[in-house]
Amino acid sequence: MKPFRERNPLAVGAAGLVVLGASVLIAFNAQNLPLIGGGAGYAAAFTEAAGLRSGEHVTIAGVVVGKVTGVSL
C-alpha cells in the first residue's frame, strides 16, 4: 500500500469531495431514510385551527420539525 503522500492529490481531493457531498445529502434527507427517518406520528386537537392546511410545515422555535398531513373535524 502506498503512503498517503505518494498518492495522486487530484484523486484524493475528488474522493474527499464525493464523501463530503454524500454526507451533506444524507444530512439533509435524514427524515427520508428508512432506519432513522419517519419517526412517530402525532395528533393534536385545537379549539381554533383557522388557516391550518394539509401540507404546511410545522415549526418549533423557527425550526421545521414536520408537516401537517391532514385536517378534519
Backbone hydrogen bonds, N-H to C=O, Kabsch-Sander energy under -0.5 kcal/mol:
donor,donor_aa,acceptor,acceptor_aa,energy
6,E,3,P,-1.2
7,R,4,F,-1.2
12,V,8,N,-2.1
13,G,9,P,-2.4
14,A,10,L,-2.4
15,A,11,A,-2.4
16,G,12,V,-2.1
17,L,13,G,-2.3
18,V,14,A,-2.2
19,V,15,A,-2.3
20,L,16,G,-2.4
21,G,17,L,-2.7
22,A,18,V,-2.4
23,S,19,V,-2.1
24,V,20,L,-2.2
25,L,21,G,-2.3
26,I,22,A,-2.3
27,A,23,S,-2.3
28,F,24,V,-2.3
29,N,25,L,-1.3
30,A,27,A,-0.8
32,N,29,N,-1.4
33,L,30,A,-1.1
37,G,33,L,-1.8
38,G,31,Q,-1.7
39,G,37,G,-2.0
52,L,49,A,-1.9
55,G,68,V,-3.3
56,E,53,R,-1.5
58,V,66,G,-2.7
59,T,57,H,-0.5
60,I,63,V,-2.4
63,V,60,I,-1.8
65,V,58,V,-3.0
66,G,58,V,-1.1
68,V,56,E,-3.0
